[in-house]
Amino acid sequence: MIYIQKDSKYPIYLQIYHKIKEDIEEENIIHGERLPGIRTLAKTLGVAINTVSRAYAQLDVEGYIQSKHGSGFVVQDTSNKVMNVNYVPHDTTTLSVKTSELSQAVSLYDFQYGEISYEQFPFKLWRKYTSQILLSPEKEIVNKYPDRKGDLLLRQEIKKHLHRSRGMVCCEEQIIVGCGLQYSLDILCKILGEKNKTIAMEEPGYNGARDVFINNNYNLHLLPASKEGLIISSIYNSYACAAYVTPSHQFPYGTVMPISQRKELLNWANTNDAYIIEDDYDSELRYDVNPVPTLHSLDTHDRTIYIGTFSKSLSPSLRVNYMVLPVKILTMYCSMFSSYTSPVSWLTQRTLATYMRDQNYERYIHKTCIAYKRRHDVFIQEATKMFGNKVILHGRGAGLHFILEFPNGEDQEWLIKQAEKVGVKVYPMLPFWKNQDDCPKNILFLGYSLMSEQEIREGIELLESVWFGALSK
């Protein structure tokens, strides 16, 4: 029974969400059971339909329930039972590197991913805080080496931010400030390699992370990922010391790892004395429901290495990211890197810390999400209107990119070359595959962070004309 507390500090939709989630976890509601319809539950509880809809959407994206056509919302299996799957790992030793031969012509419309719009950056406030710090008594620190783990004030602000936004509990001593994901992974490779040198990671997955593992002479055990999710069961044959994953927004497909898979992965790490490297690269940029819980917040055995960044939310050129290390890994870090100095300037760290302390970062995230949601929604609206059922969009509801699938089998190389003819740049998925022969040929990778809403409309209209319209003839 769901009881609504009108005087609770929690919104009504969160009260509904937490009660249903608790009932599923405690098996008061079992796998396969159908939940009441949205309208029915709203009428029963005396709340708005949108309130129940929002609670169900959060449960759906986290994998507790699933919308089934004709059946409403059905409870999913949230157990962490290991599937009996005979998995034969791919041979990763005899593959040659392939590169796509793309035209270098200047494009009028560039659906690139990675950089973000400079108009979003808080130049005025950043200048104000930088000036204040340089005029303060603390300015003497600018000529000293920064704290080895990172500026203490920044680590304290990151700790508070993670607790408020991601439900994580940690202390500032566990937080290590770095200059980007690859720097952090390079550090971890040196620590984790003391045990063995096999890393499990998603296939397809982020090639920037893959290159770090390869450059540190790690063997890769590839976990098959698709638009339906990640096949985790194969990890039990890997003997990996760690698994690198993007559970809140799988890169590049954009899927959210359901709760059953999260539990299974955590169980694997605990029973195999291994670790999970959780790359939470764009968790702030969620447009449909609240950010999903981190693996770190579900981990009761201290097996998760959490990596966050300011590159997607604030600016990639700041070169500021951070790790939250388990106690055992933290001890090894302090032993192995006691002489290392923080790679990020103290002035940048203190400016960011002061900006966060005054709650400007949270306001900035809210404003940024509104701006990117508009572009996200325009992309979906225009793609639906112009392409119809000729294109399937994957990765809705979060992040700064979409995957376009062409069910009629159009080849990505042809699609890219056709787009170039009308001054539009779109991108292949090949770089994200270690085994590039396995990459489907009918998918493309399109970002929208640098484009205005009008440019998105115009770019998609041009793509329709050259892919499916008169210009394609």
Number of C-alpha atoms within 10 A of each C-alpha: 7 13 10 16 11 9 8 9 8 10 13 21 19 16 18 20 19 16 15 23 22 13 13 20 15 10 13 11 17 16 16 13 13 18 17 13 15 20 14 13 17 17 13 11 14 10 15 15 14 13 18 23 17 20 22 27 20 22 23 20 22 22 21 23 29 20 14 10 7 6 11 14 23 19 22 21 20 21 15 16 13 15 12 8 9 9 12 8 15 12 11 13 8 7 11 10 9 12 9 10 8 13 12 8 11 11 16 13 22 22 23 19 17 13 16 20 14 12 8 15 15 15 10 8 13 16 11 12 18 17 12 15 17 15 11 9 9 11 14 11 12 14 9 10 12 19 15 18 24 24 21 19 17 24 22 16 20 23 20 20 18 16 14 12 15 18 17 21 12 18 14 18 16 20 24 21 29 24 20 22 23 17 16 19 21 15 15 19 20 13 17 18 16 9 11 13 19 21 28 24 26 27 25 25 24 20 16 12 18 22 14 18 22 12 10 14 13 19 17 24 23 26 24 18 20 16 14 12 17 21 16 20 20 21 23 16 12 19 16 24 20 29 26 21 23 25 26 26 25 25 24 23 24 25 24 23 22 23 25 17 23 22 18 19 22 24 18 23 24 18 8 14 13 20 24 26 25 22 24 19 23 20 24 21 23 21 18 14 17 17 21 23 17 21 26 24 17 16 18 11 12 19 25 27 23 21 24 23 24 19 21 19 21 21 18 17 11 16 19 23 22 24 23 26 24 19 13 10 20 18 12 13 18 13 11 13 13 11 9 11 13 18 19 21 18 21 19 16 21 21 22 23 22 20 21 20 18 11 13 15 19 17 12 17 16 13 13 17 20 15 15 24 20 14 23 25 15 17 22 15 12 17 23 15 13 20 19 10 13 17 19 16 18 18 20 19 19 25 26 26 24 26 23 21 20 20 12 10 12 16 14 23 17 13 20 20 17 20 22 23 16 17 17 22 25 23 22 20 21 23 19 19 19 25 20 18 11 11 17 15 18 20 25 22 21 20 21 26 24 22 19 16 18 10 17 23 18 15 23 21 18 21 27 20 18 20 19 14 14 9 14 11 8
